[in-house]
Amino acid sequence: MLTRIFALSIALASPVAAAVIQDVRAAIARNDFAGGEKLIASYRAAGGVTPEVLEALSWLGRGAQAAKQWDQAEGYAVETRKLALAELTKRPLDAERHLPIALGASIEVQAHVLAARNQRGEAVAFLEKELAAWRDTSIRTRIQKNIHLLSLEGKPMPPLEMNEQLGPAAKPAAALKGSPLLLFFWAHWCGDCKYQAPILARLEREFSSRGLAIVGPTQRYGYAARGREAPPAEELAHIDQVRQQFYADIAGMTVPVSEDNFKNFGSSTTPTLMLVDRKGIVRMYHPGKMSYEELAPRVEAVVGR
């Protein structure tokens, strides 16, 4: 449902208002944060504080974080959060798509600034407080992702729901205990996930004889091909079609279908890759795609433990 709301909000958004996001991101790419600030001031003068302006401001925070300009990143994040919370007195968080992106980014940046200042414990505590506050909204998964980024490695893997599965390799969660695991969270619409497929197939060929199991959790999004709204059964059939077309070479991959897995594992980015050792301890948590050269040594380390 949230996906459909977001799609509708895109269709209704003013092209002029949406342009501020593109313009500010272009300024960030040039490392021109002062120019980005001027653009936001100009758009605010013309149209006030809109969700699009807030998303643009949140991009300044993310850009400064990427540049390791921690004080600047914190300033942008705090301002985004203050303005976003003011907007929430007028509308629900998920009434359109830009406001949750802005608020979620402000929370993310504030946490990583704390971690960069050697205050990781404070960062995780801050995120856990935010998770409790926003658990019933679309930014829950994003907040959980950042908790995991800062604290999951070296801890037991969260429970994996496997009540609904696709593919020939369906098995209960208990059957995976004692095996080194490579978890691959993917979405049927995700291009970067399809990029990952031949890499995972190669890793399976090289490491399955040493016990590696690949699990590919996915979920429904409320739509099928080309964004057409689809009921659950129809979308599941589409997901399976995508699985067979793009991931058939990962022959042993079990595919649990569960929205709760994405929430609990913080998979707001697809793909998300995760390595778990034979004792069930997480050894790598990585939102985003990875090359074979990046992944193979990490798999070798887990398989050899």
C-alpha positions, 0 to 999 in steps of 0.5 A: 500500500505504501508503494502505491501511495508513493507512486501516486505522490510522484505523479501528482508532484510539481515538476518545479518542486521535484527539481530542487532534489535533482539540482541539489544532488547535482551541486553535491556531486560538484562538492558545492554545498554552499551552492546547494544551500543557496538552491534550497533557500531559493526554492523555500523563498518561492514555495515554502518548506515542502517535502521535496525541499526537505528531501533535498536538504537531507541530501546535503546531510548525506553528501556531507557525511560521505565527505566526512564533514561531520559537523556540517552533516550534523547541522544539515541533519538536525535542520532536516529533522526539525523541519520534518517534525514540524511538517508532521503536525500537518500530515501523516509521515507516509502521506507522500514519499519525500517526507519519510525519505527526508526524516529517515535520512536525517536519523541515519546521518545523525547516527553515523555522525555519532559513530564517527565521533567514537560514540557508537553505543550512543548512536545505536541507542539513538537509533533504537529510540527512533525505531520504537517511535517510527516502528509502524511507518515506512522508515522502520526498515531503514532505521533497522538497517542502520542499527545492524550496520553499527552493531550486528556483525559479531552477533547471532543472526536474527530469526529468518521467517521461511513459512512461504518459499519459492523454488525447488530448494524449500527447506525449514530454517532448522535445516540451515543450522550449522551451515555457513550462509550467504543471505541475498535480499533481493526485489523483483524490480531491482537491477543491482540484484540481477547484476549480483546473480552470476556472482552468486552462482559462481560462489555457489559453484565454488563453495557449496561443496564446503557447505555454503548455502545461499538463501535469497529472501524477497518480498511482495511490493504490491505491483508486478511488471512495469509497476502495474498494481497486482494482488498477492497471488499474481505478484507472487507468480511474477516474482517466481517468473523473475526468479526463474529468468534471472536467478536459475543458475543459483540452483540451490537458492532457497527463496523465502517470501516475507515482508517481516524478513526485510523489516527485521534484517533492515533490508531497505536497500536491495540487494543486501548481502549478509554472511553468517558462520556455522555457529550462526554469527553474522560476519558481514552485513552489507547493503548494496551490490558487491563484486566477486572480488569483494565477496569471495574472500569474505565467503572463504573466511566464513566457510573456513571458520 
